[in-house]
Amino acid sequence: MTSEELAAAATGREAAATREAVITMLDAAVTYPNGKTALSDVDVTIPRGDFVFLVGASGAGKTTFIKLLIREVQPTGGRVIVAGKDLARLRRREVPRLRRRIGIVFQDFRLLPAKTVFENVAFALEVTGTSGAEIRRRVPMLLNLVGLHQHADHLPTQLSGGEQQRVAIARALVHDPAILIADEPTGNLDPVTSWEIIQLLIQINVLGTTVLMATHNQEIVNAMRRRVLALEDGKLVRDEPEAAYEREY
């Protein structure tokens, strides 16, 4: 093929990959300054509305994968396109706007201990200049979605672990993100509470938000039978629909 044909083929491949997609990685790679390669030649497309599990042993590259999506690190090779934005071409001042399109939930909740449930969720809106009227409208709606409307005036220390994670999920949804990244969201929870959180994530997904959940919880992945992306030594070794935690032969 000529150089022009190769360029056209690459453009066509990129267009097909990004059509109706909220996350696209094209041969994405990350090598840190110390020489460690955290990701290598990752090629994946996640369409709008998918529910995807990201699995792999510690050190497999899951954290770097997530950091790429929020532009905390940049690819040293390939392309990363999130919510229609090529992250390599994104200006620094545009990064906060991108991150408002991505909700993130962590294992350790990361709530502000001196603020009430309402205030924790409202704070994520306040820092972006949202009006008081909009905050008073949106926060109760989100607390109702996660089942905490009766706990609006409680402090995090007055809540169970599962309730604290529900607050964190409500906070992650304040800007109506296209993508919700859940990084080990059940890691600090008992099995019953973990399933309650999973049911909430399913509900959010049904409402239209793409969910990417990084987890070590084999029981949940095996029961859910959703798409599984498996990383090993920085490489995407498996991308299967309706899959189990480990490859089935």
Secondary structure, 3 states (H helix, E strand, C coil): CCHHHHHHHHHHHHHHHHCCEEEEEEEEEEECCCCCEEEEEEEEEEECCCEEEEECCCCCCHHHHHHHHCCCCCCCEEEEEECCEEHHHCCHHHHHHHHCCEEEECCCCCCCCCCCHHHHHHHHHHCCCCCHHHHHHHHHHHHHHCCCHHHCCCCHHHCCHHHHHHHHHHHHCCCCCCEEEEECCCCCCCHHHHHHHHHHHHHHHHCCCEEEEECCCHHHHHHHCCEEEEEECCEEEEEECCCCCCCCC
